[in-house]
Structure formats: C-alpha cells, structure tokens
C-alpha cells in the first residue's frame, strides 16, 4: 500500500482494496493508518484477507458515520 492513501494496481493488496472503494479506503486509513493496515494484511492468512479487508473498510466507514461511537455507535442507532 502506498503512503498517499492510494492502493495502486501494483499494490500487493489491490485485489482487496479496489479503486471503486477509494473513499472507504481513505476513511479506513484515517482510523488505522496505512502501516497498520499493511501489517494486519500481511499477518492474515490467504483465506482471511478478504474478510479482513472488508472489516477494515466497514470499520472506517462506521467511524465516518459516527465519529464518537464508531461501529458500536452505528449498532446502537439500529436498536
């Protein structure tokens, strides 16, 4: 992953963070920062990478929607 918050086609994780999801990826990097995302992706098994990437993107999106409660806040609003 690039430090400029863009996962280019050359990025080893491009399959998990496609350009169509650039806004979600940028939100996730604000929460997790790129080096942490890279570390998590490298530690995940091949089978877990898609699930991890989806979770990272959803959590970043949740914190964008509710910058105080994040995912927990979003769930509380659903109740």
Residue pairs with C-beta under 8 A, 6 or more apart in sequence:
1 7
1 11
1 12
1 13
1 17
1 34
1 37
1 38
1 41
2 8
2 11
2 34
3 34
5 25
5 26
5 29
5 34
6 22
6 25
7 13
7 14
7 17
7 19
7 25
8 14
11 17
13 38
13 41
13 49
13 53
16 41
16 49
16 50
16 52
16 53
17 25
17 53
17 57
21 57
24 57
24 60
24 61
25 57
25 60
26 60
27 57
27 60
27 61
27 63
27 64
28 37
28 56
28 57
28 59
28 60
28 61
29 37
29 60
30 60
30 63
31 59
31 60
31 63
31 70
32 40
32 56
32 59
32 60
37 56
40 52
40 56
41 49
41 52
41 53
44 52
58 71
59 70
59 71
62 70
62 71
62 73
62 74
63 70
63 71
65 73
65 74
66 73
66 74
66 77
69 76
